[in-house]
Amino acid sequence: MKPVFLQLQCFPGKTYEVAAALFEREIVSELYSTSGDYDLLMKIYIPEDQDIGKFINDNVLDIQGIARSLSTMTFTAF
C-alpha cells in the first residue's frame, strides 16, 4: 500500500458533508480539519497495483463540494 496525503479545499459550507462522504466510503486512514488554503487533510493508502491519479479521481474527487485538491506523494527515505 502506498500512503498519500491529500488536502481538499471545499466550497463554503460543504466541509462537513465532504468529510461525511469520505468516511462513508471507508477509504480514509486519517482525516483532519485544517486552517489555511485547504479545509481537510487526509491520509489514504492506495493499493500498489492501482494508478494513484485514477484512484483519487474515482474515489475522492467525485464527491460533491470539493473545489480543489493537492496530493502529496510519500517515499521511503530511511
C-alpha positions as CSV (number, residue, x, y, z in Angstrom):
1,M,0.0,0.0,0.0
2,K,1.2,3.5,-0.9
3,P,0.5,6.3,1.6
4,V,-0.7,9.5,0.0
5,F,-1.7,12.8,1.7
6,L,-4.4,14.7,0.1
7,Q,-5.6,18.2,1.0
8,L,-9.0,19.3,0.0
9,Q,-10.5,22.7,-0.4
10,C,-14.2,22.7,-0.1
11,F,-16.9,25.1,-1.3
12,P,-18.2,27.3,1.6
13,G,-20.4,25.3,3.9
14,K,-19.6,21.9,2.4
15,T,-16.7,20.7,4.6
16,Y,-18.8,18.6,6.9
17,E,-20.6,17.0,4.0
18,V,-17.4,16.1,2.2
19,A,-15.9,14.7,5.4
20,A,-19.0,12.5,6.0
21,A,-18.9,11.3,2.4
22,L,-15.2,10.3,2.8
23,F,-16.0,8.3,6.0
24,E,-18.9,6.6,4.3
25,R,-16.5,5.3,1.5
26,E,-14.2,3.9,4.1
27,I,-11.0,4.9,2.3
28,V,-9.6,7.4,4.8
29,S,-6.9,6.3,7.2
30,E,-6.8,9.7,8.9
31,L,-8.8,12.9,8.3
32,Y,-8.2,16.3,9.9
33,S,-9.8,19.7,9.6
34,T,-7.2,22.4,8.9
35,S,-6.7,26.1,8.6
36,G,-5.3,27.9,5.7
37,D,-6.0,27.4,2.0
38,Y,-7.3,23.9,2.4
39,D,-10.1,22.7,4.7
40,L,-9.3,19.0,5.1
41,L,-6.1,16.9,5.2
42,M,-6.5,13.2,4.7
43,K,-4.1,10.2,4.6
44,I,-5.1,7.4,2.4
45,Y,-3.4,4.1,1.4
46,I,-3.6,3.2,-2.2
47,P,-3.0,-0.4,-3.3
48,E,0.3,-1.0,-5.1
49,D,-1.4,-2.2,-8.2
50,Q,-3.7,0.9,-8.5
51,D,-2.9,4.1,-10.5
52,I,-2.8,6.8,-7.9
53,G,-4.4,9.5,-10.0
54,K,-7.2,7.3,-11.2
55,F,-7.8,6.1,-7.6
56,I,-8.1,9.6,-6.3
57,N,-10.2,10.8,-9.2
58,D,-12.6,7.8,-8.9
59,N,-12.9,7.6,-5.1
60,V,-12.4,11.1,-3.8
61,L,-12.7,13.9,-6.4
62,D,-16.2,12.8,-7.5
63,I,-17.6,13.9,-4.1
64,Q,-19.8,17.0,-4.4
65,G,-18.5,20.0,-2.5
66,I,-14.8,19.7,-3.3
67,A,-13.4,22.7,-5.1
68,R,-9.7,21.9,-5.3
69,S,-7.2,19.3,-4.2
70,L,-3.5,18.9,-3.6
71,S,-1.8,15.5,-3.5
72,T,1.4,14.8,-1.7
73,M,3.2,11.6,-2.5
74,T,5.4,9.9,0.1
75,F,8.6,7.9,-0.3
76,T,10.6,5.7,2.0
77,A,13.7,7.6,2.8
78,F,15.2,5.5,5.6
